[in-house]
Amino acid sequence: MPANQREKLHIPMIVPHLQGRYRERPHMLRVAAALKQLGYRQIRVWSGADAGRRFWIPTTPK
């Protein structure tokens, strides 16, 4: 994944690219838990076209 796409992740955008253990795709809660372990934190954007969407950003800026 390119570096500029890793700065702001949206779970529904990355789930289709993952393979689940027991189903075809992993559950979004499991993906969120994995992102937390990787050092991402959740934010919610309330303005513009992304109104109400949750995004995951790295906790340490690069």
C-alpha positions in Angstrom: 0.0 0.0 0.0 1.4 3.4 -0.9 2.5 5.6 2.0 0.0 8.3 1.3 -2.9 5.8 1.6 -1.6 4.5 4.9 -2.0 7.9 6.5 -5.8 7.8 6.4 -7.5 4.4 6.3 -11.2 3.6 6.0 -12.1 0.1 7.0 -14.7 -0.6 4.3 -12.0 0.3 1.7 -9.5 -2.3 3.0 -11.7 -5.2 4.0 -12.3 -6.4 0.4 -8.5 -6.8 0.1 -8.2 -9.1 3.2 -9.0 -12.7 3.7 -10.8 -13.9 6.8 -10.0 -16.9 8.9 -13.5 -18.5 9.0 -15.3 -16.5 6.4 -14.4 -15.0 3.0 -13.7 -11.5 4.6 -12.8 -10.6 8.2 -15.2 -8.8 10.4 -14.7 -5.0 10.6 -14.3 -5.2 14.4 -11.3 -7.6 14.0 -9.8 -5.2 11.4 -10.2 -2.3 13.9 -8.5 -4.3 16.6 -5.6 -5.1 14.3 -5.3 -1.5 13.4 -5.1 -0.5 17.1 -2.3 -3.0 17.6 -0.5 -1.5 14.6 -0.6 1.9 16.3 -3.5 3.5 14.5 -6.2 5.6 16.2 -9.7 6.3 15.2 -11.0 9.7 14.2 -14.3 10.8 12.9 -14.7 13.5 10.2 -17.9 15.5 10.4 -17.4 18.0 7.6 -17.4 17.8 3.8 -18.1 14.7 1.7 -16.8 12.5 4.5 -19.5 13.6 7.0 -19.7 11.0 9.8 -17.1 8.6 8.4 -14.5 7.0 10.7 -10.9 7.0 9.6 -7.8 5.4 11.1 -4.6 7.4 11.3 -1.2 6.5 12.7 -0.6 7.7 16.2 3.0 8.7 15.4 3.4 11.2 12.6 5.9 10.3 9.9 
